[in-house]
Amino acid sequence: MKGIIVVNAYAQTKSELNQAIRLQEEFKNLQVQIEIFPTDKIAVIVNNGNLINRLDKIDFCVYLDKDKHILQALNKLNIKIFNNASGIEICDDKLLTHLCLANNGIPMPKTIGGVLCYYPHVKYKQSILDSVETQLEYPIIVKECYGSCGKGVYLANSREELEKIAENVKLKPHLFQQFIKESQGTDIRVILVGKKCVGAMCRQNAKDFRSNIEIGGIGKKVELKQSYIEICEKVAQILNLDYCGIDLLIDNKNTPLVCEVNSNAFFGMFEQITGINVAKIYAQYIFESVKKIVKKGENNEF
């Protein structure tokens, strides 16, 4: 069996590369030929109407980037991708994630989509902010739809702050969201593999409203209630995710609210804090999944 792990061409930090390195270690333990591929080695080339394939024969790809064009190129080449292309694209867009989960009985914070502006010189429409104020209480969360590790997430405590933040994000897809005060600086990160929960940690940040460990949060292992597990596994089923990290906020009624779903959630600190070998579980899951495909004679030939 042979596969590749795709990472962004500009990835340099230890946290950015940890997943790929850990998965590579675990795949080698399974006797899988595996290579880490930066995205610049898989350039998208269309020549004479045909997509050019620059890869040797492989059985699967673990895609750890968010470049949807390379993702779609791999998909078009009929390569088995973990996660699938649709799941990655949905989770990369925070508002699209909420839209795809809506009407499925998944509890989430109240969320209002921002209206995209194409003109830098035009002020953000006050009527939109009037509507946001009517439906949400201060403080109000403002999020850019694309971003990770707490980047592009803001807190508005007043109309003045809301106007300033909205003006700064108006040219980017964004949303407005209910602030869950009981979860200020705190959430539960749940890791799932094969649409099943493998463990969870509580993240807390005493100095920021965001809980992310990358900006100062600390984590501890927690045991999930069965009702929390059921919600997370339902989310993974709806979005058809082989692997994901789901962030839960807990309101004053102890209801878990799905805040975000990360299709490529970092698991380095999660492994350290919980003692759960996520890389091994994920590599084993991929190995067994691909083996079934190969046995059926459906492995990719190109």
Secondary structure as UniProt FT lines:
FT   STRAND          2..7
FT   TURN            9..10
FT   HELIX           14..29
FT   TURN            30..31
FT   STRAND          33..38
FT   HELIX           39..42
FT   STRAND          46..47
FT   TURN            48..49
FT   STRAND          50..51
FT   STRAND          60..63
FT   HELIX           68..76
FT   TURN            77..78
FT   STRAND          81..82
FT   HELIX           85..92
FT   HELIX           94..101
FT   TURN            102..105
FT   STRAND          111..113
FT   TURN            120..121
FT   HELIX           126..135
FT   STRAND          140..144
FT   TURN            149..152
FT   STRAND          153..156
FT   HELIX           159..169
FT   TURN            170..171
FT   STRAND          174..178
FT   HELIX           181..183
FT   TURN            184..185
FT   STRAND          186..193
FT   TURN            194..195
FT   STRAND          196..204
FT   TURN            206..207
FT   HELIX           213..215
FT   STRAND          218..222
FT   HELIX           226..239
FT   STRAND          243..250
FT   TURN            252..253
FT   STRAND          256..262
FT   TURN            263..264
FT   HELIX           268..274
FT   HELIX           278..295
FT   TURN            296..297
//
